[in-house]
């Protein structure tokens, strides 16, 4: 199959299995398979989440402070997501895929500079108020099976991070009867 995706006027062709998506000047690879074959048979969260701490980061920056770097490692592929932005609602939903190149305490450094001016301060659980951006790990599976009774869930939104479930599979993702990706 071939899928064509478009964002901000740039288009990308997507082909099955081991594929690259090129959007603008960024290439997104669909899974390294580094975590091998995994089977999920109970309810759980597979991602690590970190709220970008009170700051505004510009497009010349490639690092940020987070509330906790726990669960992240150098070499991890991650999603940076502008989840709330009362300061500029056109930024809500902006996202970027990149790789972690360094971690020092609660400062994470990325392979790429930011694609937009990230705003993350005064975040809260209120709808329509606050500014929150987050970093979410992207687990890399070879093959992923969700067995009967297995449920993949995002961590709940806590006002600064959560609410996103993301992973990449180099081979196949199978959801058996009674399994669920929610």
C-alpha positions as CSV (number, residue, x, y, z in Angstrom):
1,X,0.0,0.0,0.0
2,X,1.0,3.6,-0.3
3,X,-0.2,6.4,2.0
4,X,0.3,10.1,1.4
5,X,0.4,12.4,4.3
6,X,0.4,16.2,4.1
7,X,1.3,18.8,6.8
8,X,1.9,22.5,6.4
9,X,2.1,22.0,2.6
10,X,4.8,19.4,2.7
11,X,3.8,15.8,1.6
12,X,5.2,12.5,2.5
13,X,4.9,9.0,0.9
14,X,4.6,6.1,3.4
15,X,5.2,2.5,2.3
16,X,4.7,-0.6,4.4
17,X,7.0,-2.1,7.1
18,X,10.4,-0.5,7.4
19,X,9.6,2.9,6.1
20,X,10.7,6.5,6.4
21,X,8.4,9.5,6.4
22,X,10.0,12.7,5.1
23,X,8.1,15.9,6.1
24,X,9.9,19.1,5.3
25,X,13.5,18.6,6.3
26,X,12.8,15.8,8.9
27,X,12.9,12.1,8.3
28,X,10.8,9.9,10.6
29,X,11.7,6.2,10.8
30,X,9.1,3.7,11.6
31,X,10.7,1.7,14.3
32,X,14.2,0.3,15.0
33,X,12.9,-2.8,16.7
34,X,15.4,-2.3,19.5
35,X,13.1,-3.6,22.2
36,X,12.5,-6.9,20.3
37,X,9.3,-8.8,20.2
38,X,6.9,-7.9,23.0
39,X,3.6,-9.3,24.1
40,X,1.2,-7.3,26.4
41,X,-1.2,-9.4,28.4
42,X,-2.3,-7.0,31.1
43,X,-3.2,-3.3,31.4
44,X,-0.3,-0.9,31.3
45,X,1.4,2.2,30.1
46,X,4.5,1.9,27.9
47,X,5.6,5.5,27.6
48,X,7.7,7.8,29.8
49,X,6.3,11.4,30.1
50,X,7.9,14.6,31.2
51,X,6.4,18.1,31.4
52,X,8.6,20.8,29.9
53,X,9.3,23.0,32.9
54,X,8.2,26.6,33.1
55,X,10.0,28.1,30.1
56,X,9.7,29.3,26.5
57,X,12.1,27.6,24.2
58,X,12.9,29.1,20.8
59,X,13.7,27.4,17.4
60,X,17.4,27.9,18.1
61,X,17.2,25.7,21.2
62,X,17.7,22.0,21.4
63,X,17.4,21.4,25.1
64,X,14.8,22.0,27.9
65,X,14.3,21.4,31.6
66,X,11.6,18.9,32.5
67,X,9.8,18.0,35.7
68,X,11.6,14.6,35.7
69,X,13.9,12.8,33.3
70,X,13.1,9.4,34.9
71,X,12.4,6.8,32.3
72,X,14.3,8.5,29.5
73,X,17.7,7.5,28.2
74,X,20.3,8.9,25.7
75,X,19.4,7.5,22.3
76,X,15.6,7.3,23.0
77,X,13.3,8.5,20.2
78,X,10.8,10.9,21.6
79,X,7.8,13.1,20.7
80,X,7.8,16.7,21.8
81,X,4.2,17.9,21.9
82,X,2.6,21.3,22.6
83,X,-0.5,20.1,24.5
84,X,-1.9,23.4,25.8
85,X,-1.2,26.9,24.7
86,X,-3.5,29.7,25.9
87,X,-0.8,32.1,24.9
88,X,-1.1,31.2,21.2
89,X,-3.8,28.6,20.3
90,X,-2.3,28.0,16.8
91,X,0.5,26.1,18.6
92,X,-1.8,23.6,20.2
93,X,-1.0,20.1,18.8
94,X,2.4,21.0,17.3
95,X,4.7,18.0,17.5
96,X,8.2,17.0,16.6
97,X,10.0,13.7,16.5
98,X,13.6,13.7,17.6
99,X,16.2,11.7,19.6
100,X,17.7,12.4,23.0
101,X,21.5,13.1,22.8
102,X,22.1,14.1,26.4
103,X,20.5,14.1,29.9
104,X,21.9,16.1,32.8
105,X,19.7,16.1,35.9
106,X,16.3,17.3,34.6
107,X,17.7,18.9,31.4
108,X,17.3,16.9,28.2
109,X,19.2,17.7,25.0
110,X,17.9,16.6,21.6
111,X,19.4,15.9,18.2
112,X,17.4,18.7,16.6
113,X,16.5,22.3,17.4
114,X,12.8,22.9,18.1
115,X,10.4,23.3,15.2
116,X,8.4,26.1,16.9
117,X,8.8,28.4,19.9
118,X,7.6,26.0,22.7
119,X,5.6,27.6,25.5
120,X,5.3,25.7,28.7
121,X,4.5,27.6,31.9
122,X,1.6,27.9,34.3
123,X,0.2,24.6,33.0
124,X,-2.9,23.2,34.6
125,X,-5.8,20.9,34.2
126,X,-8.2,23.6,33.1
127,X,-9.5,23.5,29.5
128,X,-8.6,26.7,27.6
129,X,-6.1,28.0,30.1
130,X,-2.4,27.4,30.7
131,X,0.5,26.5,28.5
132,X,1.9,23.0,28.5
133,X,4.4,21.1,26.4
134,X,5.7,17.6,27.0
135,X,8.3,15.0,26.0
136,X,7.0,11.4,25.5
137,X,9.1,8.4,24.9
138,X,8.5,6.3,21.7
139,X,9.1,2.6,22.5
140,X,10.7,0.8,19.5
141,X,9.3,-2.8,19.0
142,X,10.2,-5.4,16.5
143,X,6.8,-7.1,16.7
144,X,4.1,-6.1,19.2
145,X,1.2,-8.4,20.3
146,X,-1.7,-7.3,22.5
147,X,-3.0,-10.6,23.9
148,X,-6.5,-11.2,25.2
149,X,-6.8,-9.1,28.4
150,X,-3.9,-6.9,27.3
151,X,-4.7,-3.1,27.3
152,X,-2.3,-0.4,26.2
153,X,-3.2,3.0,27.8
154,X,-1.7,6.4,27.9
155,X,-0.9,7.8,31.4
156,X,-3.8,10.1,32.3
157,X,-3.3,13.9,31.8
158,X,-2.0,15.4,35.0
159,X,-2.0,19.0,33.9
160,X,1.6,19.0,32.5
161,X,2.0,15.7,30.7
162,X,0.2,12.4,29.7
163,X,-2.7,11.6,27.5
164,X,-0.6,10.4,24.6
165,X,0.0,6.8,23.6
166,X,2.7,6.3,21.0
167,X,5.0,3.5,19.8
168,X,6.7,2.3,16.7
169,X,6.8,-1.3,15.4
170,X,9.3,-2.4,12.8
171,X,7.4,-5.5,11.9
172,X,3.7,-6.1,12.9
173,X,1.4,-5.0,15.6
174,X,-1.3,-7.6,16.4
175,X,-4.3,-7.0,18.6
176,X,-5.8,-10.3,19.5
177,X,-9.5,-10.8,20.4
178,X,-10.0,-9.4,23.9
179,X,-7.0,-7.0,23.6
180,X,-7.2,-3.3,23.3
181,X,-5.2,-0.2,22.4
182,X,-7.1,2.7,24.1
